Amino acid sequence: MNLLYSNDRKSEYPLSWYAATAKTLDRAPALDGEISADVCIVGGGYTGLSAALHLAEAGFDVVLLEAHRVGFGASGRNGGQLGSAQRMDQEDLERLVGDSDAAKLWDLAEGAKDLVKSLISKHQIDCDLKPGIATLGFSKSEQAGLQSHAAHLSARYGYDQIKPLDAEEGRALCPSPAYAGGYLDMGAAHLHPLNYALGLARAALSAGVRLYEGTEVLGMDTGPRVTVRTQQGRVTAEHVILACNGYLGDLNRQVASRVMPINNFIAATEPLGAEATRVLTQDIAVADTKFVVNYFRLSADGRLLFGGGESYGYRFPTDIAETVRKPMVEIFPHLRDVGIDYAWGGTLAITMRRMPYLARVAPNVLSASGYSGHGVGTATHAGQLMALAIQGQAEGFDTMARVPALPFPGGPALRSPLLVLAMTWYALRDRLGF
């Protein structure tokens, strides 16, 4: 199954609220013929756009190939949350890689947030950037765990943007009977993800990047110079960056064995008007502690943008709106009959440990993917780290690449049945509350 085409129209954005409110970019041509470049980047999401921008600004001749449109994949469909830290809890990272590398990973994660904010400011990207993400649990024990985590970040890393929330404080922000408190991180943020991607694309084009859309990469021939093959052309380059995330396909089996595509879904309700304060009393975003995580925020025009719902395969459900309505109503029962104006799915990618997989898969081929729902900052930063590595400054890239990455059992061939088993187990765990 080719996930590039399994659920979407060729070279068209999904029918999402993001696409409906996007600051559109003229369509770039498809590659037709043979060209050369210093660097060829495969994939036009945050990773590829960031890498392209940073390399072009450093004086490299960069070609960016995108099978559909820039921001077509998870970069233009996600929940828009710019979270703190890495996707794996910092305490777990300390146990996995030791205090020294864990501290470096914390600094890299903070650098990722700062990078996104600085790119938005520098390039005047209009993407509704707002501060604040609350993480909320469902029980007193989950509340205690979240507050302990917040205290650890404050004590060990001096992070002063995080505030514990008891049940009353949590419901003052999010008046849902489902939650029992957690913490509020005002150093984190939320934004319009597609407009952010399109803003990066405009900046990259202005810096001289040559962009080709509607150009699927079919394969690569590695060597001192790498040849990247497409249906109607090829690119010969000194360096190649694979920035495909959930749409990697068969381009590299080493990466595919460690990075699993999964689907997730978002719905945008009708504008809520005065009812919006029964969802959120401040303009923040929320994520909760379920494995099949619920995440939500209010849009600029007062809709609830709610992400969630289980996916047991790679085909999107026939009725995405009802798939998302089920968890939405568990959190907000009063929205049972609310109108849903937009509902869409997207393909992201996870790893076994929920840490991104950065690797040098050939001497002159770098890859970054598997952001596990933490991609707004991490993917942008991964692009910058790969751009720096190509320039000979690989410390940050190497720190990320040293995190042990487990292959999925059975490799790419068994990812689909493994996904079904995993989602069945974790959905059951969420329902039973353990």
Beta strands, then each sheet from edge to edge (+ up, - down):
strand 1: 33-42
strand 2: 62-65
strand 3: 81-82
strand 4: 130-136
strand 5: 162-165
strand 6: 182-190
strand 7: 210-212
strand 8: 217-221
strand 9: 226-230
strand 10: 233-242
strand 11: 260-269
strand 12: 285-288
strand 13: 295-298
strand 14: 304-307
strand 15: 340-350
strand 16: 357-362
strand 17: 365-369
sheet 1: 7+ 2+ 1+ 10+ 9- 8+
sheet 2: 7+ 2+ 1+ 10+ 17+ 16-
sheet 3: 3+ 6- 4+ 12+ 13- 14+ 11- 15+
sheet 4: 3+ 6- 5+
end
